[in-house]
């Protein structure tokens, strides 16, 4: 049986729904509450250092998420599913990739040159899935490929990739 630890502020907030679900399912967990003042000591800084950087991270992640959400992953009509995937990968993805490549420019990471953010992680995850569907998708975007390679070269990420279960998507 897994041990769950819920880490959240000392309030109901967004974590309360999780507490309700744990209670309803009679799942034991540790309800670890922290004070707002202690958050900077605990929170990993993957969201950007400033409010502007945090907005930029959110913009990149939301852009990727909006695109990935267009795929009809659960569509049962295989013909419709295949047509939609093909359209997204051949007609719409190039626009997204061009915009992302332009935004990345000559920077080391999506948000500057100094530190990875979860936007870079999310890019790697999304692009890995897209490359399964269309292996040549990033052919003309060497900077986006380089960003993927840099994320995957981070020792902790590299170790996770090696030990995670192997699945198609």
C-alpha positions in Angstrom: 0.0 0.0 0.0 1.5 3.3 -1.0 2.0 6.1 1.6 0.6 9.4 0.5 1.7 12.8 1.7 -0.3 15.9 0.9 1.8 19.0 1.1 -0.3 22.2 1.1 -0.8 25.5 2.9 -2.5 25.6 6.3 -5.9 26.1 4.7 -8.6 24.2 2.8 -7.9 25.8 -0.6 -7.2 23.6 -3.7 -6.1 20.7 -1.6 -9.4 20.3 0.1 -10.9 18.3 -2.8 -8.0 15.8 -2.4 -8.7 15.5 1.3 -12.4 14.8 0.5 -11.4 12.1 -2.0 -9.0 10.5 0.4 -11.7 10.6 3.1 -14.4 9.2 0.9 -12.1 6.3 -0.3 -10.8 5.8 3.2 -7.2 6.3 2.1 -4.7 7.1 4.9 -2.4 10.0 4.2 -0.2 12.5 5.9 -1.8 16.0 5.8 1.4 18.1 5.9 0.5 21.8 6.1 3.0 24.6 5.7 2.8 28.3 6.4 3.0 30.8 3.5 6.2 32.3 4.9 7.9 28.9 4.6 6.9 28.3 1.0 10.0 29.9 -0.6 12.2 27.5 1.3 10.3 24.5 0.1 9.2 25.3 -3.4 11.5 24.4 -6.2 12.0 27.4 -8.4 10.9 25.8 -11.7 8.3 28.4 -12.4 10.5 31.4 -13.1 12.3 33.8 -10.7 10.1 36.9 -11.3 6.4 37.4 -11.9 7.2 38.1 -15.6 9.1 34.9 -16.0 6.3 33.0 -14.3 3.9 34.5 -16.8 6.2 33.4 -19.6 6.5 29.9 -18.3 2.7 29.7 -18.1 2.4 31.0 -21.6 4.7 28.3 -23.0 3.1 25.5 -21.0 -0.4 26.7 -21.9 0.4 26.9 -25.6 1.8 23.4 -25.6 -1.1 22.1 -23.5 -3.7 23.8 -25.8 -2.1 22.1 -28.8 -1.8 18.7 -27.2 -5.4 18.9 -26.1 -6.6 19.1 -29.7 -5.6 15.5 -30.3 -8.7 13.2 -30.1 -6.8 10.6 -28.0 -10.0 8.7 -27.0 -11.8 8.9 -30.4 -13.3 5.5 -31.3 -13.8 6.3 -35.0 -10.4 5.3 -36.3 -10.8 7.1 -39.6 -11.7 10.4 -38.0 -9.0 10.0 -35.4 -6.4 9.3 -38.1 -7.5 12.3 -40.2 -7.5 14.6 -37.2 -4.0 13.4 -36.1 -2.7 13.8 -39.6 -4.1 17.4 -39.9 -2.7 18.4 -36.5 0.7 16.9 -37.3 1.1 18.1 -40.9 -0.8 21.4 -41.0 -1.0 22.8 -37.5 2.1 21.6 -35.8 4.5 23.4 -38.1 2.9 26.7 -37.1 3.3 25.9 -33.4 6.9 24.7 -33.9 7.8 27.8 -35.8 6.4 30.0 -33.1 8.2 28.0 -30.3 11.5 28.1 -32.3 11.1 31.9 -32.7 10.3 32.3 -29.0 13.3 30.2 -28.0 15.6 32.1 -30.3 19.2 31.9 -29.2 18.4 31.4 -25.5 19.6 28.4 -23.6 16.1 27.7 -22.2 12.6 28.9 -23.1 12.8 31.5 -20.3 16.3 32.9 -20.5 19.8 31.6 -20.2 20.2 30.8 -16.6 17.9 28.0 -15.4 15.6 25.3 -16.6 11.9 25.7 -15.9 9.0 23.3 -16.0 8.2 24.8 -19.5 11.4 23.2 -20.8 10.4 19.9 -19.1 6.9 20.1 -20.6 8.3 20.8 -24.0 10.4 17.7 -23.8 7.4 15.6 -22.7 5.1 16.9 -25.4 7.7 16.8 -28.2 8.6 13.2 -27.2 5.0 12.2 -27.8 4.8 14.2 -31.0 7.9 12.5 -32.3 6.4 9.1 -31.7 3.5 10.2 -33.9 5.7 11.9 -36.6 9.4 11.1 -36.3 10.5 13.8 -38.7 8.5 16.6 -37.1 11.5 18.5 -35.7 13.7 18.2 -38.7 14.0 21.9 -39.5 14.1 23.0 -35.8 17.6 22.2 -34.5 17.2 24.7 -31.6 14.1 22.9 -30.4 15.9 19.5 -30.7 18.9 21.0 -28.8 16.5 22.1 -26.0 15.1 18.6 -25.8 18.7 17.2 -25.6 19.6 19.6 -22.8 16.6 18.7 -20.8 17.2 15.0 -21.2 20.9 15.5 -20.3 20.0 16.8 -16.8 21.2 13.9 -14.6 18.0 13.5 -12.6 15.9 13.6 -15.8 18.2 11.2 -17.6 18.1 8.8 -14.7 14.3 8.9 -14.7 14.0 8.3 -18.5 16.2 5.2 -18.1 14.1 3.7 -15.3 10.6 4.7 -16.2 8.3 2.1 -17.7 8.6 1.9 -21.5 5.4 2.8 -23.2 4.5 4.1 -26.7 3.1 7.3 -25.4 
